[in-house]
Amino acid sequence: MVTSESLYNYYLENPTISTDTRNITKGCIFFALKGDNFNANGFAAEAIDKGAAYAVVDEESAVTNNQCLLVNDVLLALQDLARHHRNNLNIPVIGLTGSNGKTTSKELLNAVLAERYTTFATFGNLNNHIGVPLSILSINKTDEIAVIEMGANHQKEIELLCSIAQPTHGIITNVGMAHLDGFGGFEGVKKGKAELYTYLKATQGYIFINRNNAYLMEMSYTAGLSKLIYYGTESGNTIKGTLKSSDPFIEIDWTNHEISSTVKTHLTGSYNFENILAAICIGDFFDMKPEEINNGLSKYQPINNRSQLTETDKNKVICDFYNANPSSMTAALENISAITADQKTAILGDMFELGPESAEQHLLIAKKATESGLDKIIFIGKYFYALKNQFNAEFFETPAEAADYLKQKAIDNNLVLLKGSRGMKLESLLQYL
């Protein structure tokens, strides 16, 4: 049986990790993870044949040669290896979580910090019990600061991720109506996200907090935090900001008590004002000049289908279909209502993981959408479809049915909001817009 110490020595010699035989690189270490519907122990030999230096397995039958490293549990071994590596890193690690805006905030923060520091940031959406260890193990000796995104859909998950990432600084973007089923309601969401505050209280870390957010302020009081750096719209904050424009792109005036500045971004959605202000606050905390901060923000181009304004041959489309929950859906509808356009259409897909509140929350969003002054609304998915007799809009059970409709009744010269949960796969409709 291979010990954690021995496994770390193997990692130092081969510091590339893979969990998928389709992405094997020469000299990597393959971790044969298990899931409800898969067991990668059976692919250990294939990984080695493809060039992996070692394969970490937890079934004796998978050990075919001395390149197979047997452990008690592959997932726990991966997480322990990440902890071991984190213990050998002497850099600031910013832990970032929240119901909405995590990935956008992470990308913005990375764009800002990279103007001065060699920065590592979570790649894509690797923010869970597997992704966070992989992220930590991707940090190398040249990195000066790290931004680790932490996602969760149940309580105690942020606590686990903090034990792996061991953040020295942290930020919760917000708490909202997301993953209600796993968290057990909104109060459960607050409790789960606050695990980051609890960790940083115990380790005397710093918290960046939006002073305008009553929920976050309440959670910080409950946690008894002392090392707080505030941002918001009022005087007295470390960073004070004002939303100058969001039609369609966000422009912000901000000050750090000494210098006032203005920055124009390529992000749409007034709800991103807080995410931008957070990146400014953290950049300022790490001694960055206003021009460095503004350069990072102004150069950032959203490319991840979050608040991304795309011009097609026929329309302007707000591509925001990576995920959706009642909080983000409400914000997106308020945003399109505020943007100047001759014709506006919203195409909204079902919101997942809302548990017993699913029917009620879809009803509230449908009501919000139909009262938003839009010229056309298309609802897609079983929860929205159940409301077809209650609202004056187009309803379809599947994206394929909606696509057939769009082929017959094309939308032209519109500002279109395309938003729904990832599982709805609304990107399939973009070709018809």
Sequence and secondary structure as in RCSB ss.txt:
>XXXX:A:sequence
MVTSESLYNYYLENPTISTDTRNITKGCIFFALKGDNFNANGFAAEAIDKGAAYAVVDEESAVTNNQCLLVNDVL
LALQDLARHHRNNLNIPVIGLTGSNGKTTSKELLNAVLAERYTTFATFGNLNNHIGVPLSILSINKTDEIAVIEM
GANHQKEIELLCSIAQPTHGIITNVGMAHLDGFGGFEGVKKGKAELYTYLKATQGYIFINRNNAYLMEMSYTAGL
SKLIYYGTESGNTIKGTLKSSDPFIEIDWTNHEISSTVKTHLTGSYNFENILAAICIGDFFDMKPEEINNGLSKY
QPINNRSQLTETDKNKVICDFYNANPSSMTAALENISAITADQKTAILGDMFELGPESAEQHLLIAKKATESGLD
KIIFIGKYFYALKNQFNAEFFETPAEAADYLKQKAIDNNLVLLKGSRGMKLESLLQYL
>XXXX:A:secstr
   HHHHHHHHHHS  EES GGG  TT EEE  B SS BGGGGHHHHHHTT SEEEES GGG  STTEEE S HH
HHHHHHHHHHHHT  S EEEEE SSSHHHHHHHHHHHHTTTS EEE  TT  STTHHHHHHTT  TT  EEEEE 
  SSTTHHHHHHHHH  SEEEE    S SHHHHTSHHHHHHHHTHHHHHHHHTT EEEEETT HHHHHHHHHHT 
  EEEEESSTTSSEEEEEEEESSEEEEEEE SS EEEEEEEEE GGGHHHHHHHHHHHHHTT  HHHHHHHHHH 
   SSSSEEEE SS EEEEE S   HHHHHHHHHHHHHS  SSEEEEEE   S GGGHHHHHHHHHHHHHTTT S
EEEEESHHHHTTTTTSSSEEESSHHHHHHHHHHS   S EEEEE  GGG GGGGGGG 
